[in-house]
């Protein structure tokens, strides 16, 4: 048995080839640690999971665990659970090393895991009771008013002060059915401890960013003052709603997240249901609403419309659950951490396929310099557009190229890695990257090098300066 230092904290470091924080990298690093350390000692080990970023910052991911040789799989599950609960910012960090800080005890004692735990629900003794039942214990009790009204249907209305919002509580067999009203509009309905029970859950709505989210925004902001928005290109990507649940003298912060499933699966719900092989989307003839001339007809339509909405919710849930499982099984990624298809694709690329180069985080100067080279393409009729003319009755064959952009990116070199600056004259054939140059274009019918003037892309003659990609200059040269 190899001798190891005992009663001493030691860092076991594993350098990362794929520099992302992912379950695959965690498994690779933990396997190495197990082979090099755990399988060569018969002692109990204390271990903590850490990382070192590309900026030499150390971050702890897990609590310290007490393990023995047989606990390999269990420890991976514990560490992966800590990893999954980290925010999406952690999963976008460039890491150089995974570190296991360990301490070998001079004895062999029982394993002890310390996972992220959620406090169990506790019943609270409230001052206010109605018909010997406590008020629902999942709400902000201290913010409730003292106005209680008994309705004829057996429910109780509880007014929230100082707003005009209120809860309607129906208590049957110790089950609290609660409806929350904002300005006489029923906005949320739940049973007993739903808000706390579904803390840290993710709710998907199809076309949330451009339709449902707009209507829900006013309602959500009336429920809590602690709301975080993720907005990009004027689209509402995610809303995270936080609130406190009082437990005795303590409180627990609960959060519910709202996402747009259309940003991940840009297709109609009916097509998604068919493609994912789940239940069919329901149907509803909305023209019936115009013919509902009395309350009886409206109530009949209401039930039909509710069934239609419930089926839509069920179908969307089945689609998202199946999609999330596929993404995890194929790429070991948590779907809820990525609000759009582009962010998910980038995460898949970085965690599973980026094995040679790293993608640096550009500073603002690098970014501004490179964006000076961004321009539109040629739009001259004489240069780029071919308009076929043929005699009437003759066939014209049109062809398109599939995946032109990906094929070019796969078969050609592109500038990657950390940029390096240079100044002074250089041979154009020796350069590969973005260059600021002085240009002189002689008199010609169709100038080929583009520049911008007054925010418009032009192809001028004469002299000017600008930033260009080296390959573009070589072709034009």
C-alpha positions as CSV (number, residue, x, y, z in Angstrom):
1,X,0.0,0.0,0.0
2,X,1.5,3.3,-1.0
3,X,2.1,5.8,1.8
4,X,0.3,9.1,1.8
5,X,0.4,12.2,4.0
6,X,-2.3,12.0,6.6
7,X,-3.8,14.8,8.6
8,X,-2.7,17.3,6.0
9,X,-4.8,19.2,3.5
10,X,-3.6,18.6,-0.1
11,X,-4.8,19.9,-3.5
12,X,-5.2,17.3,-6.2
13,X,-5.3,19.3,-9.5
14,X,-6.6,18.1,-12.9
15,X,-5.9,20.3,-15.9
16,X,-8.8,20.6,-18.3
17,X,-8.5,20.1,-22.0
18,X,-12.2,21.1,-22.5
19,X,-12.3,24.2,-20.3
20,X,-15.9,24.2,-19.3
21,X,-17.6,23.2,-16.0
22,X,-19.6,20.1,-17.1
23,X,-20.6,16.7,-15.6
24,X,-18.3,15.0,-18.2
25,X,-15.3,17.0,-16.9
26,X,-16.2,16.3,-13.3
27,X,-16.4,12.6,-14.1
28,X,-13.1,12.6,-15.8
29,X,-11.3,14.5,-12.9
30,X,-13.0,12.4,-10.2
31,X,-12.0,9.1,-12.0
32,X,-8.3,10.3,-12.0
33,X,-8.5,11.2,-8.3
34,X,-10.0,7.8,-7.5
35,X,-7.3,6.0,-9.4
36,X,-4.4,8.0,-8.1
37,X,-5.5,8.5,-4.4
38,X,-8.6,6.6,-3.2
39,X,-7.7,3.2,-4.6
40,X,-4.3,3.4,-3.0
41,X,-5.3,4.1,0.6
42,X,-7.6,2.3,3.0
43,X,-8.2,5.4,5.1
44,X,-11.2,7.7,5.3
45,X,-10.8,10.9,3.3
46,X,-12.3,14.4,3.6
47,X,-12.8,15.9,0.1
48,X,-14.1,19.2,-1.3
49,X,-14.8,20.0,-5.0
50,X,-13.2,23.3,-6.3
51,X,-12.3,24.9,-9.6
52,X,-9.6,27.3,-10.8
53,X,-10.7,29.7,-13.6
54,X,-8.6,31.0,-16.5
55,X,-8.1,34.2,-14.5
56,X,-6.6,32.3,-11.5
57,X,-9.6,32.6,-9.3
58,X,-10.5,29.7,-7.0
59,X,-14.1,28.8,-6.3
60,X,-15.6,26.2,-4.0
61,X,-18.4,24.1,-5.6
62,X,-19.3,21.7,-2.8
63,X,-19.3,21.2,0.9
64,X,-16.6,18.9,2.4
65,X,-17.6,15.3,2.2
66,X,-16.3,12.3,4.2
67,X,-15.8,9.2,2.0
68,X,-14.3,5.8,1.7
69,X,-13.1,3.8,-1.3
70,X,-16.6,2.3,-2.0
71,X,-18.2,5.7,-2.3
72,X,-17.1,6.7,-5.8
73,X,-20.5,6.7,-7.6
74,X,-22.3,8.3,-4.7
75,X,-19.7,11.1,-4.4
76,X,-20.0,11.8,-8.1
77,X,-23.8,12.2,-7.7
78,X,-23.3,14.5,-4.8
79,X,-20.8,16.7,-6.6
80,X,-22.9,16.7,-9.7
81,X,-25.9,17.8,-7.7
82,X,-23.9,20.8,-6.4
83,X,-22.8,21.5,-9.9
84,X,-26.4,21.4,-11.3
85,X,-27.6,23.9,-8.7
86,X,-25.1,26.5,-9.7
87,X,-26.3,29.4,-11.8
88,X,-25.8,29.5,-15.6
89,X,-22.9,32.0,-15.0
90,X,-20.8,29.1,-13.5
91,X,-21.4,27.0,-16.6
92,X,-20.1,29.7,-18.8
93,X,-16.8,30.2,-16.9
94,X,-13.6,29.2,-18.6
95,X,-11.8,26.8,-16.1
96,X,-8.2,25.7,-16.1
97,X,-8.3,23.1,-13.4
98,X,-10.7,21.0,-11.3
99,X,-9.3,20.7,-7.8
100,X,-10.1,18.2,-5.1
101,X,-8.9,19.4,-1.8
102,X,-8.5,16.3,0.4
103,X,-7.4,15.3,3.9
104,X,-6.6,11.7,4.7
105,X,-7.6,10.7,8.2
106,X,-5.4,8.4,10.2
107,X,-8.3,6.0,10.7
108,X,-11.2,4.5,8.9
109,X,-14.6,5.8,9.9
110,X,-18.2,5.8,8.5
111,X,-19.0,7.8,5.4
112,X,-20.8,11.1,5.8
113,X,-22.3,13.1,2.9
114,X,-23.4,16.7,3.2
115,X,-25.7,17.6,0.3
116,X,-27.7,20.7,-0.5
117,X,-30.9,20.2,1.6
118,X,-34.2,21.9,1.5
119,X,-35.8,22.6,4.9
120,X,-39.0,20.6,5.4
121,X,-42.3,22.4,5.6
122,X,-43.4,23.2,9.1
123,X,-46.9,24.1,10.3
124,X,-47.2,27.5,11.9
125,X,-49.5,28.6,14.7
126,X,-51.1,31.7,13.4
127,X,-52.9,34.3,15.5
128,X,-55.8,34.4,13.1
129,X,-57.9,31.2,12.6
130,X,-61.0,30.6,10.6
131,X,-63.3,27.8,11.6
132,X,-60.5,26.2,13.6
133,X,-58.3,26.0,10.5
134,X,-55.0,27.8,10.1
135,X,-54.7,30.1,7.2
136,X,-52.5,28.7,4.3
137,X,-49.0,28.6,5.6
138,X,-47.2,29.3,2.3
139,X,-48.0,33.0,2.0
140,X,-46.7,36.2,3.4
141,X,-48.8,36.1,6.5
142,X,-47.5,39.3,8.1
143,X,-48.6,41.3,5.0
144,X,-52.2,40.1,5.3
145,X,-54.9,42.5,6.5
146,X,-57.5,41.6,9.1
147,X,-60.6,41.9,6.8
148,X,-62.2,38.5,6.6
149,X,-65.5,38.0,4.7
150,X,-67.5,34.8,4.6
151,X,-69.0,34.1,1.2
152,X,-72.3,32.3,0.6
153,X,-70.4,29.4,-1.2
154,X,-68.4,28.6,2.0
155,X,-65.2,30.4,0.9
156,X,-63.5,33.1,2.9
157,X,-62.2,36.3,1.3
158,X,-59.0,37.7,2.9
159,X,-58.2,41.3,1.8
160,X,-54.5,42.3,1.4
161,X,-53.7,45.7,2.8
162,X,-53.0,48.3,1.6
163,X,-53.7,47.1,-2.0
164,X,-57.0,46.1,-3.4
165,X,-55.7,42.5,-4.0
166,X,-57.2,39.6,-2.1
167,X,-57.2,35.8,-1.6
168,X,-60.3,33.6,-1.7
169,X,-59.7,30.5,0.4
170,X,-61.8,27.3,0.2
171,X,-61.2,25.0,3.1
172,X,-62.4,21.4,2.7
173,X,-61.0,18.4,4.6
174,X,-58.0,20.4,5.8
175,X,-57.1,21.1,2.1
176,X,-56.7,24.8,1.3
177,X,-57.8,25.7,-2.3
178,X,-56.5,29.3,-2.8
179,X,-57.2,31.8,-5.5
180,X,-55.3,35.1,-5.7
181,X,-57.1,38.1,-7.3
182,X,-55.5,41.3,-8.7
183,X,-58.1,43.9,-9.4
184,X,-60.9,41.3,-9.4
185,X,-59.0,39.1,-11.9
186,X,-58.1,35.6,-10.8
187,X,-54.4,35.4,-11.6
188,X,-53.0,32.4,-9.7
189,X,-54.8,29.4,-8.3
190,X,-53.0,26.8,-6.1
191,X,-53.6,24.2,-3.4
192,X,-52.1,24.5,0.1
193,X,-48.3,24.8,-0.2
194,X,-47.8,25.0,-3.9
195,X,-45.7,28.1,-3.9
196,X,-43.2,26.7,-1.5
197,X,-43.5,23.1,-2.9
198,X,-42.6,24.3,-6.4
199,X,-39.7,26.6,-5.4
200,X,-36.8,26.5,-7.8
201,X,-39.1,25.0,-10.5
202,X,-39.1,26.2,-14.0
203,X,-42.4,27.1,-15.9
204,X,-42.4,27.1,-19.7
205,X,-44.9,29.0,-21.7
206,X,-44.9,28.8,-25.5
207,X,-44.3,32.3,-27.0
208,X,-43.9,33.7,-23.4
209,X,-41.5,36.5,-24.5
210,X,-43.8,38.1,-27.1
211,X,-47.3,37.2,-25.8
212,X,-48.0,35.6,-22.4
213,X,-45.2,37.4,-20.7
214,X,-46.5,40.8,-21.7
215,X,-49.9,40.1,-20.0
216,X,-48.4,38.4,-17.0
217,X,-45.8,41.1,-16.3
218,X,-48.2,43.4,-14.4
219,X,-49.6,40.5,-12.4
220,X,-46.2,39.0,-11.5
221,X,-44.9,42.4,-10.3
222,X,-47.9,42.7,-8.0
223,X,-47.0,39.5,-6.3
224,X,-43.4,40.3,-5.3
225,X,-41.0,43.1,-5.3
226,X,-38.0,40.8,-5.8
227,X,-38.1,40.0,-9.6
228,X,-35.3,39.5,-12.0
229,X,-35.6,39.8,-15.7
230,X,-33.4,38.5,-18.5
231,X,-34.0,40.7,-21.6
232,X,-32.2,40.5,-24.9
233,X,-32.9,42.3,-28.2
234,X,-36.1,43.6,-26.6
235,X,-37.3,40.0,-25.9
236,X,-38.3,38.9,-22.4
237,X,-36.3,35.6,-22.1
238,X,-36.8,34.8,-18.4
239,X,-38.5,36.1,-15.3
240,X,-37.5,34.8,-11.8
241,X,-40.0,35.6,-9.1
242,X,-38.7,35.4,-5.5
243,X,-40.7,35.6,-2.2
244,X,-40.2,34.7,1.4
245,X,-42.1,31.9,3.2
246,X,-42.2,32.4,7.0
247,X,-41.3,29.3,9.1
248,X,-41.6,30.1,12.8
249,X,-39.1,33.0,13.4
250,X,-37.1,32.1,10.2
251,X,-37.9,32.6,6.6
252,X,-37.0,30.7,3.5
253,X,-36.5,32.4,0.1
254,X,-38.5,30.6,-2.7
255,X,-38.1,31.3,-6.4
256,X,-40.1,30.3,-9.5
257,X,-38.7,30.8,-13.0
258,X,-40.7,31.6,-16.1
259,X,-39.2,30.7,-19.6
260,X,-40.2,30.8,-23.2
261,X,-40.2,27.3,-24.8
262,X,-40.6,28.8,-28.2
263,X,-37.0,30.3,-27.9
264,X,-35.8,26.7,-27.5
265,X,-38.1,24.9,-29.9
266,X,-39.2,27.4,-32.6
267,X,-42.2,25.6,-33.9
268,X,-45.9,25.3,-33.3
269,X,-47.1,23.2,-30.4
270,X,-49.0,21.0,-32.7
271,X,-45.9,20.2,-34.8
272,X,-43.8,19.7,-31.6
273,X,-46.3,17.2,-30.2
274,X,-46.2,15.2,-33.5
275,X,-42.4,15.3,-33.8
276,X,-41.8,14.4,-30.1
277,X,-44.4,11.6,-30.2
278,X,-46.5,12.9,-27.3
279,X,-50.2,13.5,-27.0
280,X,-52.0,15.5,-29.7
281,X,-52.6,19.2,-29.1
282,X,-56.2,20.1,-28.5
283,X,-58.4,22.2,-30.7
284,X,-61.0,24.9,-30.1
285,X,-63.3,26.8,-32.5
286,X,-62.8,30.4,-31.3
287,X,-65.6,31.6,-33.6
288,X,-68.0,30.0,-31.0
289,X,-67.3,32.9,-28.7
290,X,-69.1,35.4,-31.1
291,X,-72.3,33.3,-30.9
292,X,-72.3,33.0,-27.1
293,X,-75.1,35.5,-26.4
294,X,-75.9,34.6,-22.8
295,X,-74.2,33.4,-19.6
296,X,-75.2,29.8,-20.0
297,X,-73.5,29.6,-23.4
298,X,-70.5,31.4,-22.0
299,X,-70.2,29.0,-19.1
300,X,-70.4,26.0,-21.5
301,X,-67.6,27.5,-23.6
302,X,-65.6,28.3,-20.5
303,X,-65.4,24.6,-19.6
304,X,-64.5,23.6,-23.1
305,X,-61.8,26.3,-23.3
306,X,-60.4,25.2,-19.9
307,X,-60.1,21.7,-21.2
308,X,-58.4,23.0,-24.3
309,X,-55.9,25.0,-22.2
310,X,-55.2,22.0,-19.9
311,X,-54.4,19.8,-22.9
312,X,-52.0,22.5,-24.3
313,X,-50.3,22.6,-20.9
314,X,-50.0,18.8,-20.7
315,X,-48.6,18.6,-24.3
316,X,-46.0,21.3,-23.7
317,X,-44.9,19.6,-20.4
318,X,-44.5,16.3,-22.2
319,X,-42.5,18.0,-25.0
320,X,-40.2,19.9,-22.7
321,X,-39.7,16.9,-20.4
322,X,-38.7,14.7,-23.3
323,X,-36.5,17.4,-24.8
324,X,-34.7,18.0,-21.5
325,X,-34.1,14.3,-21.0
326,X,-32.6,14.0,-24.5
327,X,-30.3,17.0,-24.0
328,X,-29.1,15.6,-20.7
329,X,-28.6,12.0,-22.0
330,X,-26.7,13.3,-25.1
331,X,-24.7,16.2,-23.7
332,X,-25.0,16.1,-19.9
333,X,-26.5,19.6,-19.8
334,X,-29.4,21.0,-17.7
335,X,-31.8,22.5,-20.2
336,X,-33.3,25.0,-17.7
337,X,-29.9,26.9,-17.6
338,X,-30.2,27.9,-21.2
339,X,-33.1,30.2,-22.2
340,X,-32.5,30.2,-26.0
341,X,-31.6,27.7,-28.7
342,X,-28.4,29.6,-29.5
343,X,-27.2,29.6,-25.8
344,X,-28.0,25.8,-25.6
345,X,-26.1,25.2,-28.9
346,X,-23.1,27.2,-27.7
347,X,-23.1,25.3,-24.4
348,X,-23.2,21.9,-26.3
349,X,-20.4,23.0,-28.5
350,X,-18.2,24.2,-25.6
351,X,-18.8,21.3,-23.3
352,X,-18.7,18.4,-25.9
353,X,-16.8,19.5,-29.0
354,X,-14.4,22.3,-28.2
355,X,-11.2,20.3,-27.5
356,X,-8.4,22.3,-29.1
357,X,-8.9,26.0,-28.6
358,X,-10.5,28.2,-25.9
359,X,-12.9,31.0,-26.6
360,X,-11.5,34.1,-24.8
361,X,-13.7,36.7,-23.2
362,X,-12.9,39.8,-25.3
363,X,-12.4,43.1,-23.6
364,X,-14.2,46.1,-25.0
365,X,-11.2,47.4,-27.0
366,X,-10.8,44.0,-28.8
367,X,-14.6,43.9,-29.5
368,X,-14.8,47.5,-30.8
369,X,-11.7,46.9,-33.1
370,X,-13.1,43.7,-34.6
371,X,-16.6,45.1,-35.1
372,X,-15.2,47.9,-37.3
373,X,-14.7,45.2,-39.9
374,X,-18.4,44.2,-39.9
375,X,-20.2,45.2,-43.1
376,X,-23.0,44.0,-45.3
377,X,-22.4,42.1,-48.5
378,X,-22.5,43.4,-52.1
379,X,-25.9,44.4,-53.4
380,X,-25.0,45.7,-56.9
381,X,-27.1,44.3,-59.7
382,X,-24.2,44.2,-62.0
383,X,-21.9,42.3,-59.6
384,X,-23.9,39.9,-57.4
385,X,-27.4,39.4,-58.8
386,X,-28.0,37.2,-61.8
387,X,-31.4,37.5,-63.3
388,X,-32.2,34.7,-65.8
389,X,-34.3,35.5,-68.8
390,X,-35.8,32.7,-71.0
391,X,-38.4,32.3,-73.6
392,X,-41.9,31.6,-72.5
393,X,-42.5,27.9,-72.0
394,X,-38.9,27.0,-71.3
395,X,-38.1,25.4,-67.9
396,X,-35.8,27.3,-65.5
397,X,-33.9,25.1,-63.0
398,X,-33.0,26.7,-59.6
399,X,-30.4,25.2,-57.3
400,X,-29.7,25.9,-53.6
401,X,-26.8,24.9,-51.4
402,X,-27.6,23.3,-48.1
403,X,-25.6,24.3,-45.0
404,X,-23.3,26.7,-46.9
405,X,-22.2,28.6,-43.8
406,X,-21.4,25.5,-41.7
407,X,-19.6,23.8,-44.6
408,X,-17.4,26.9,-45.0
409,X,-16.7,27.1,-41.3
410,X,-15.8,23.4,-41.1
411,X,-13.4,23.4,-44.1
412,X,-11.6,26.7,-43.6
413,X,-9.5,28.4,-41.0
414,X,-10.9,31.1,-38.7
415,X,-9.1,33.3,-36.1
416,X,-9.5,31.8,-32.6
417,X,-7.8,32.1,-29.3
418,X,-6.5,35.2,-27.5
419,X,-5.7,38.0,-30.0
420,X,-2.2,39.4,-30.3
421,X,-1.5,43.0,-31.4
422,X,1.1,44.3,-33.7
423,X,2.0,47.6,-35.4
424,X,4.0,48.6,-38.4
425,X,4.4,47.2,-41.9
426,X,3.9,43.5,-42.5
427,X,3.7,41.2,-45.5
428,X,0.0,40.5,-46.1
429,X,0.8,36.8,-46.9
430,X,2.1,36.4,-43.3
431,X,-0.9,37.7,-41.5
432,X,-4.1,36.1,-40.4
433,X,-6.6,38.2,-38.5
434,X,-8.1,41.6,-38.4
435,X,-6.0,44.5,-39.7
436,X,-6.4,48.3,-39.9
437,X,-4.9,49.4,-43.2
438,X,-4.8,52.3,-45.6
439,X,-6.5,51.5,-48.9
440,X,-6.2,53.0,-52.3
441,X,-8.6,51.8,-55.0
442,X,-8.0,52.9,-58.6
443,X,-10.8,54.0,-61.0
444,X,-12.9,50.9,-61.9
445,X,-16.5,50.0,-62.9
446,X,-17.3,47.9,-59.8
447,X,-15.0,48.5,-56.8
448,X,-14.9,45.3,-54.7
449,X,-13.6,46.5,-51.2
450,X,-16.4,47.9,-49.0
451,X,-16.4,50.5,-46.3
452,X,-18.9,52.5,-44.3
453,X,-19.7,56.2,-44.8
454,X,-22.4,57.9,-42.7
455,X,-23.6,54.4,-41.5
456,X,-24.1,53.2,-45.0
457,X,-22.0,50.5,-46.7
458,X,-20.4,51.7,-50.0
459,X,-17.8,50.4,-52.5
460,X,-15.8,53.5,-53.2
461,X,-12.7,54.5,-55.3
462,X,-9.9,56.7,-53.9
463,X,-8.2,56.4,-50.5
464,X,-9.5,55.7,-47.0
465,X,-8.6,53.6,-43.9
466,X,-10.5,50.8,-42.3
467,X,-10.4,47.4,-40.5
468,X,-10.5,44.3,-42.6
469,X,-10.1,40.6,-42.3
470,X,-6.7,39.5,-43.8
471,X,-8.2,36.9,-46.2
472,X,-10.6,39.5,-47.6
473,X,-7.7,41.8,-48.4
474,X,-5.7,39.0,-50.0
475,X,-8.6,38.0,-52.3
476,X,-9.2,41.7,-53.3
477,X,-5.5,42.3,-53.7
